[in-house]
């Protein structure tokens, strides 16, 4: 199946359909749901938890069933965002079938965090394209501020850092799209920090 760019197109079937085996044809892929069809093969979704205990170690455990995220809807995109302001990123899933929107609240044990929102002065207003580095206890965490657009959804225009047990951020470095570099030291955690681009 191809998805046409013309939302009003109507492409005829290439040949006879075997309806007994479940074949169907919709001349315009944008209208597939209007015809009570779904492209999902009902595969269950999976969620993995990083249980690595050392910096740089990544070990993942499948906790799909326990999290409730193992639904069989036709999921098309997932967006992580702190919807309730508790510093824990929740998950929003857009679907093409089985209900258009599913929200998974993050009820994992609380850890420390930092959200960074940018205000550009020389760069664009939201600092899109900026690169952020957080240093905590000898570790570096990186984020690039590119709020991806996917199926009927978009990431928030901010950087979210999960800090584990760290009680302060040693250093935050922002590389703005303008080429300027800005540094802030000794930050308190568990908050939303708004940084305005310096003109120096």
C-alpha positions in Angstrom: 0.0 0.0 0.0 1.2 3.5 -0.8 -0.1 6.6 0.8 -0.8 9.3 -1.8 -0.1 13.0 -1.3 -3.4 14.0 -2.8 -6.0 13.5 -0.2 -8.8 13.5 -2.8 -7.3 10.8 -5.1 -9.2 7.6 -5.9 -6.9 4.8 -7.1 -8.7 1.8 -8.6 -7.9 -1.8 -7.5 -5.1 -3.4 -9.5 -7.1 -6.6 -9.9 -9.8 -8.9 -8.5 -9.9 -9.2 -4.7 -10.1 -12.4 -2.8 -12.6 -11.3 -0.2 -12.8 -14.8 1.4 -9.2 -14.4 2.5 -9.9 -10.9 3.9 -8.5 -8.8 1.0 -9.9 -5.3 0.6 -9.2 -2.2 -1.3 -9.8 1.4 -0.5 -9.1 3.8 -3.3 -7.9 6.6 -1.0 -5.7 5.5 2.0 -6.7 8.6 3.9 -10.3 7.2 4.1 -9.4 3.7 5.3 -11.1 4.1 8.7 -14.3 5.5 7.1 -14.7 2.1 5.4 -14.4 0.1 8.7 -11.0 -1.3 7.8 -7.8 -1.4 9.9 -4.3 -2.2 8.8 -3.3 -3.5 12.2 -2.3 -7.1 12.4 -3.1 -6.8 16.1 0.5 -7.3 17.3 0.9 -6.4 20.9 3.0 -3.4 21.7 6.0 -3.6 24.0 7.4 -1.4 26.8 11.0 -1.9 28.1 12.5 -0.6 31.3 16.2 0.2 31.5 17.5 -1.5 34.7 21.2 -0.8 34.1 22.8 0.0 37.4 26.0 1.6 36.3 26.7 4.7 34.1 26.8 3.6 30.5 25.2 0.2 31.2 21.9 -0.5 29.5 19.9 -3.6 30.4 16.3 -3.7 29.4 13.4 -5.7 30.9 10.1 -6.2 29.1 7.4 -5.0 31.4 4.7 -4.5 28.8 2.0 -6.6 30.6 2.7 -5.0 34.0 2.6 -1.5 32.6 -0.7 -2.0 30.6 1.1 -0.7 27.5 0.7 -4.1 25.6 -2.5 -3.2 23.8 -3.2 -4.5 20.3 -4.4 -1.2 18.8 -3.0 0.1 15.5 -0.4 2.4 17.2 1.3 4.9 14.9 3.4 7.1 17.2 4.3 7.6 20.8 5.1 11.0 22.5 6.8 11.3 25.9 5.6 14.3 27.8 5.1 15.3 31.4 1.4 15.8 31.3 0.7 16.2 35.0 3.7 18.3 36.0 5.2 15.8 38.4 8.5 15.6 36.5 7.8 12.0 35.3 7.3 11.7 31.5 4.0 10.1 30.6 3.3 8.5 27.2 0.7 9.5 24.7 0.0 7.1 21.8 -1.8 8.0 18.6 -3.6 5.1 16.9 -5.3 4.6 13.6 -7.7 2.1 15.0 -8.7 0.7 18.4 -9.3 4.2 19.7 -7.5 7.3 18.4 -5.6 8.3 21.6 -4.2 6.3 24.6 -2.5 8.0 27.5 -0.2 6.0 29.9 0.5 7.7 33.1 4.0 7.2 34.6 3.6 5.7 38.0 7.1 4.4 38.4 9.1 5.3 41.5 9.9 9.0 41.5 13.5 10.1 40.7 15.0 13.6 40.3 14.6 15.5 37.0 15.1 18.7 35.2 13.1 20.2 32.4 14.7 23.0 30.3 12.7 25.4 28.1 14.5 27.9 25.9 13.8 31.4 24.7 15.9 32.5 21.8 16.8 36.1 21.2 19.3 35.7 18.3 18.2 32.1 17.5 14.6 31.2 16.9 12.1 31.9 19.7 11.9 28.4 21.1 15.5 27.5 20.5 14.6 24.7 18.2 17.9 23.0 17.0 19.7 23.7 20.3 21.9 21.0 21.8 21.8 20.6 25.6 24.3 18.8 27.8 23.7 18.2 31.5 26.6 17.0 33.8 25.8 15.2 37.0 28.4 13.5 39.1 30.8 12.9 36.2 28.1 11.7 33.8 26.9 13.6 30.8 23.3 13.5 29.4 22.5 14.9 26.0 19.3 16.2 24.4 18.7 17.9 21.0 15.8 20.2 20.8 14.0 18.9 17.7 10.3 18.5 18.5 9.6 15.7 15.9 6.3 15.7 14.1 4.9 12.3 13.6 1.4 10.8 13.0 -0.9 13.6 14.2 1.4 14.5 17.1 4.5 16.5 18.1 7.1 16.3 20.9 7.1 19.1 23.4 9.6 22.0 22.7 11.7 21.4 25.8 14.5 19.2 27.0 13.6 16.7 29.7 16.4 15.0 31.8 15.9 12.1 34.1 18.6 12.5 36.8 18.1 9.4 38.9 19.3 10.0 42.5 21.4 13.2 41.6 20.3 16.1 43.9 22.0 18.8 41.8 23.1 19.5 38.2 26.8 20.4 38.1 26.6 22.1 34.8 24.1 22.8 32.0 25.6 23.7 28.6 23.4 25.0 25.8 24.7 25.3 22.2 22.2 27.6 20.5 21.4 27.4 16.8 23.0 30.9 16.5 26.3 29.3 17.4 26.4 30.8 20.9 27.3 28.6 23.9 25.8 29.3 27.3 26.7 27.6 30.5 24.9 27.5 33.9 26.4 25.8 37.0 25.1 24.3 40.3 21.4 24.0 39.4 18.8 22.7 41.8 16.7 19.8 40.4 13.0 18.8 40.2 11.9 22.0 38.4 11.2 23.6 35.0 14.1 25.9 34.1 13.5 28.6 31.4 16.7 29.9 29.9 16.9 33.1 27.7 19.6 33.2 25.1 22.4 35.6 26.1 23.4 38.2 23.5 27.1 38.0 24.4 
